[in-house]
């Protein structure tokens, strides 16, 4: 769960940063927020319930250096 909170806080900071950037540019996050929210939820559900991208633990019991 440690990685989950790392991703969650990163995404929250990205949303805040995009909100500030779009206010400076003049585009409100009002139109993009539903799309960003759906994408974030889908990505987090995929990361939680799907197969992890890089599993650093060696799940196979064989020695990969045994030739």
Secondary structure, 3 states (H helix, E strand, C coil): CHHHHHHHHHHHHHHHHHHHHHHHHCCCCCCCHHHHHHHHHHHHHHHHHCCCCCCCCCCCCCCCCCC
